[in-house]
Amino acid sequence: MSTTKLRLGPLPKTENLKLTFTCPASLKADLERYAALHSQTYGEKVDALTLIPHMLEAFMARDRVFKRADAGAKGGD
């Protein structure tokens, strides 16, 4: 197992809902390569479909503009 950490760490267990989306073939290939690297790094087999929601969640959590807008919306404008 590698000692290098990926930006997306081990996956938590969560309740899931099904969502379908379309992406370019190049993105699908990148997601599959990332999933293979994630599996190798953390020693637990995971596929690209499992990673996508965690990647989106991590992306949105780091988006400062989204977080400010979300906080404003929840603040009862």
C-alpha positions in Angstrom: 0.0 0.0 0.0 1.3 3.5 -0.9 2.1 6.1 1.8 0.9 8.9 -0.5 -2.5 10.3 0.5 -5.0 11.3 -2.1 -7.1 14.4 -1.7 -10.2 12.2 -1.4 -9.6 10.1 1.7 -11.2 6.8 2.8 -15.0 6.9 2.1 -17.6 7.2 4.9 -20.7 5.0 4.9 -23.7 7.1 3.9 -27.3 6.8 2.8 -27.5 7.1 -1.0 -30.0 8.2 -3.6 -29.6 7.3 -7.3 -28.7 10.1 -9.7 -27.8 9.7 -13.4 -25.5 12.0 -15.3 -23.7 12.1 -18.6 -20.0 12.9 -18.9 -17.3 12.9 -21.6 -15.5 9.6 -22.2 -12.2 11.2 -21.2 -13.7 12.1 -17.8 -15.1 8.6 -17.3 -11.6 7.2 -18.0 -10.0 9.7 -15.5 -12.6 8.6 -12.9 -11.8 5.0 -13.5 -8.1 5.6 -13.1 -8.7 7.6 -9.9 -10.8 4.8 -8.5 -8.1 2.3 -9.3 -5.5 4.5 -7.5 -7.9 5.1 -4.6 -8.4 1.3 -4.3 -4.6 0.7 -4.3 -3.9 3.6 -1.8 -6.6 2.6 0.8 -6.7 -1.2 0.2 -10.5 -1.3 -0.4 -11.9 -1.9 -3.8 -14.0 1.1 -5.0 -15.4 2.0 -8.4 -15.8 5.4 -10.1 -19.5 5.5 -9.5 -19.0 5.2 -5.7 -16.4 8.0 -5.8 -18.4 10.6 -7.7 -20.7 11.8 -4.9 -17.7 12.0 -2.5 -15.7 14.0 -5.0 -18.6 16.4 -5.6 -19.2 16.8 -1.8 -15.5 17.6 -1.3 -15.5 20.1 -4.2 -18.6 21.9 -2.8 -17.2 21.9 0.7 -14.1 23.8 -0.5 -16.0 26.3 -2.7 -15.9 29.5 -0.6 -18.4 31.4 -2.8 -20.9 28.5 -2.5 -20.4 28.2 1.2 -21.1 32.0 1.7 -24.2 31.8 -0.6 -25.4 28.7 1.3 -24.9 30.3 4.7 -26.8 33.4 3.5 -29.7 31.2 2.3 -29.8 29.3 5.5 -29.6 32.5 7.5 -33.2 33.4 6.6 -32.7 36.2 4.1 
